[in-house]
Amino acid sequence: MTVKLQILSLIFSFFYGCGYCLLYKLLKKHLKTNIILNLIFVLLNVLFYFYGLIKIQGGILHIYMIFALIIGYIFVSKIKR
């Protein structure tokens, strides 16, 4: 994998983590009350994340992409308070 693809994957992971946090905060009251909706929400987000990774680099997942995803989530959760 080239450096360009790695950087693109990191940027995608960071912004996907940001978007996930915003979407979760938007739908929080609906997801807390229904376990089925929460499960569907998480599964759809995982599927969309892997679809994005497939389009970028063939679906290869590295540990630093997971860290970028988590950092994006934390970044937005700290800003939006």
Secondary structure, DSSP 8 states (H G I E B T S, - for coil): --HHHHHHHHHHHHHHHHHHHHHHHHSHHHHHH-HHHHHHHHHHHHHHHHHHHHHHHSS---HHHHHHHHHHHHHHHHHT-
